[in-house]
């Protein structure tokens, strides 16, 4: 009970009491171990658990408790050993055998699962156990690297096992038929699979609607049996004329048959599935009949009307235009709008077919739609407003279509501002209809507000600075009326980040309440900006969110797989495995892992000893690369923000491809930087005298080789990054955010960081050659120090300037200065770790020199130049860092003194209540910048303290 209530200390005490009375009570020991594990004493817990496991317990309580403990330790492989021992001792226990099977399932040991399944079936001949074994064969075939092996060995064996059951008439459940179908499909025996579904076994397929029909259809397509495809989809459409997927198959098959000039056989049936349509005339007649039928149905169906537009589109594509008298698409869409315009789906339905309209007709089409909406104006020159929700929905649909057809894009600035005012007026008027809405419901007129913001974003991109503040004002106002509108929040997140303000974003994102897979699909909105805008604590937290999800995915997926075995949902198992693999090779997962480690080193590691500890605790090694470069999957959802832009302005496939390419290059640069940093501590440990033959053996020389080869890779990655940026790609404003790569190159951090790693190589050389005959190396090192200080000073100059400035009564932010400052802190930190390595090399040399001095009792042993170079360098680093800290203090003072209240927003015609939101927005941006500057300043002060300690 104590463990369940989370009172672990009491649980340990109770277990100790029990153990005093009964020394060998296995269960008490394990429960104590669970208490220890949960209080962070992992090693003690493990030792205690192994003590019990060594005795090979067979009582249920101990086994269950150990299973729980091992699961919490993330050591599922130990559970298998536990039950292997139990099964040996109690060979006829159905329960232990099934636990053993599930333990193998957790670790994905498919071969052993197959054996465990058969062993179970021998003890208790139940069908599910037999099919567990069959499924394990299929899993072996899926996971086999060799395609040939799976088709010649695993799958045929599985097929024979199922056939045996079929012959003996032992097939009982639907899941078993599904499994048989799955095997035949994977073996590409489509005809046999079709016979199974159409035969007696197919009668068991009842859990899903139209399960048999869908499977038949899939097989007909694989076998290219178009007559059957056509007849079956025709039959299903007669049953339900609103099922869109069957319209698609119907059209596909009709045109396939026309291309093959198929004709029905004279005597017998057209096909297995009945009558076949094989000409355009038949198809046209069939669709017209569906529309006539629809007019008699009790509820309006969209399918038949959209099918007619789809048919027109396909005929046009084939070059036949109007010879089939299907009507004018413009008129058909108009009629469709009259019928369904008050439904939110009307816009998305028509969006697919707008390319059927000639562009010269756009304006006419929109005004034709506007004429049929019941809007009423109270006075002569006022805007006509809808009287009920239906009319509001219709009007909204037309406004969305206008944006999609590019009508708003063609306007000039003045016209755009007039439309924005009108949309906001309609938005506020529409709020009246939603007074009774709950907090969790969206307001009916929210889209008006979003569309107004999209128009303002257009103006901002055209150089209108005030527009972006109006965007934020309207969105904050919208959010106050509709607090759970995710679109408002997502758009706010994007705009705040573009302005360089991260503070409000963290709160917005957490209120989105992202669940499960969303940490991968939209997590990039958070992790891309947190660190680069100087919010280190928030960055750490956002990485943790994402990593927690990715790590738990491993454990959760095994549980799903086990449930699928228990309930016979076999076809889901390969899907779960594919899902797990897709997440493991997620681009975002790799990015968050890398950035999180770099961030931890930045925040925790001050000098090389603490750097070494941090690297150890992360088990980082420069030789290892755990990123699956070949299989990286981009799981980002780039269309999560609603968008009504015409095709030529929208996110294209090309943008996605380029963005993935850019993200991968940036990830490669970051991952190599991390590995180079992790290679620093091992170098300073193993100093061998010159000419020693041991150097090659003890692996140090190989460590410096690793660093040199990583440096070459980094150079190559940087080159390809620079080539990529030469294309000057512009993503749409709501498309994928660009990476930090451009800033990294242009502000000089890149050159600084690479030359720092080259310096490591030089110092290592000095270390192995000694001071006597290394004048040339010493000079090289001296020059490196000089050029480094110059480069760092340049980088600092690129951080100067106001972060927020007030120009002609409007605010302008400079997020790039903030990003440069963050890069400066990172580069200074790397410089420190490298200097600390120099220090560890030069110190022993200096003490040796001093010893010689004492021996010779001379005062004139000349100090090698490298010492003075190093001291000058450290002094200059110290001065530079102090200057940056002063600059940051200055920024803080300016930011605090900014009086935003006095900003007059001229010509924006802001209403009084809007001004209230504008103040909030500007306050948030100001406070966020202040917060960033503080965090950056704190971190630099830590660095300054460390530099002061670096005196040989």
Buried (B, 14 or more C-beta within 10 A) or exposed (E): EBBEEEBBEEBBBBBEEBBEEEEEBBBBBBBBBBBBBBBEBBEBBBEBBEEBBEEEBBEBBBBEBBBBBBBBBEEBEBBBEBBBBBBEEEEEBEEBBBBBBBBBBBBBBBEBBBBBBBBBBEBEEEBBBBBBBBBBBBBBBBEBEEEEEBBEBBBBBBBEBBEEBBEEEEBBEBBBBBBBBBBBBBBEBBEBBBBBBBEEBBEBBEEEEBBBBBBBBBBBBBBEBBBBBBBBBBBBBEEEBBBEEBBEBBBBBBBBBBEEEBEBEEEEEBBBBBBBBBEBEBBBEBBBEBBEEBEEEEEEBBBBBBBBBBBBBBBBEEEEEEEBEBEEBBEBBBEBBEBBBBBEEBBEBBEEBBEBBEEEBBEEBBEBBBEEBEBEEEEEEEEBBBEEBBBBBBBBBBBBBBBBBBBBBEBEEEEBBEBBBBBBBBBBBBBEBBEEBEEEEBBBBBBBBBBBBBBBBBBBEEEBBBBBBBBBBBBBBBBEBBEBBBBBBBBBBBBBBBBBBBBBBBEBBEEBEBEEBBBBBBBBBBBBBBBBBBBBEBBBBBBEBBBEBBEEBEEBBBBBBBEBBEEBBBBBBBEBBEBBBBBBBBBBBBBBBBBBBBBBBBBEBBBBEBBBEBBEEBEBBBEEBEBBEEEBBBBBBBEBBBBBBBEEBBBBEEBBEBBBBBBBBBBBBBBBBBBBBBBBBBBBEBBBEEEEEEBEEEEBBEBBEBBBEBBEBBEEBBEBBBEBBEEEBEBBBBBBBBBBBBBBBEBBBBBBBBBBBBBBEBBBBBBBBEBEEBEEBBEBBBEBBBBBBEBBBEBBEBBEEBBBEBEEEBBBBBBBBBBBBBBBBBBBBBBBBBBBBBBBBBEEBBEEBEEEBEEEEEEEEEEBBBBEBBBBBBBBBBEBBBEBBEBBEEBBEBBEEBEBEEBEBEEBEBEEEBEBBBBBBBEBBBBBBBBBBBBBBEBBEBBBEBBEEBEB
